[in-house]
């Protein structure tokens, strides 16, 4: 493993922090569920993960039970999917020395003299984390998929959402004849009224044909509704009139900004390169002001950049 490896310890009061080497904590099914040590590839990654965990840990009671912790973490998409499933191997050592969620393939060496040694190899960060919390007791592990998630899969997921979107908002496909050009007739071209309106921009601006003849209701039903705008740092560059889900890569990149920051950049349709730039600037700064100023220098409105920074640096 590279020299940049760091160990993040969550929970445990004064024991929480970032370590160069994996600390040793008492383990066993009679010990508290926290603290937990997690191996990170760099100090930057450890700091990002720490920020995400802090948002959830603040909601826990002073002495949380495993059930309290599982429930809180399960409701945080940022915690569950900080490492996208399948992107990394985890060896969750619930009972052993050291007891930690590690990437090291030699995790079985931590067995030592433990009679009830317990560890699990998985490519799901959430599964590894839950395994650590319940001290390796399979009967206390949370559901891999909730009934709501299964229902969403059975109903077609994004396809059903698109149908509901189209049905409820009366979305129609853009028509190739949304705009029409009217050619004046010979009589209209030669009429004094037409000549005066053609020569006088004020008259032309207020001519009756300049106003819409359809009601607001009929206009809204024939105009395609925008599902999401696509943006770079300077503004909108295109629009989608259909359901457009972020790619797994964009979701993974956006998660580095924390839950609120991730939802903001994805809902506002920032492009892959824009998200990467925002993440890079976030990594280089520790507060909103320099973060916002650097984004503003690249084209983002300062007010928006400040708001985004406030969401991230909570």
Secondary structure, 3 states (H helix, E strand, C coil): CCCCCEEEEECCHHHCEEECCCCCCCCCCCCCCCCEEEEECCHHHHHHHHHHHHHHHCCCCCCCCHHHHHHHHHCCHHHHCCCCCCCCCEEEEEECCCCCEECCHHHHHHHCCCCCCEEEEECCHHHHHHHHHCCCCHHHCCCCCCHHHHHHHHCCCHHHHHHHHHHHHCCCCCCCCCCCCCCCCHHHHHCHHHHHHHHCHHHHHCCHHHCCCCCHHHHHHHCCCCCEEEEECCEEEEEECCCCCCCHHHHHHHHHHHHHHHHHHHHCCECHHHHHHHHHHHHHCCCHHHHHHHHHHCCCCHHHHHHHHHHHCC
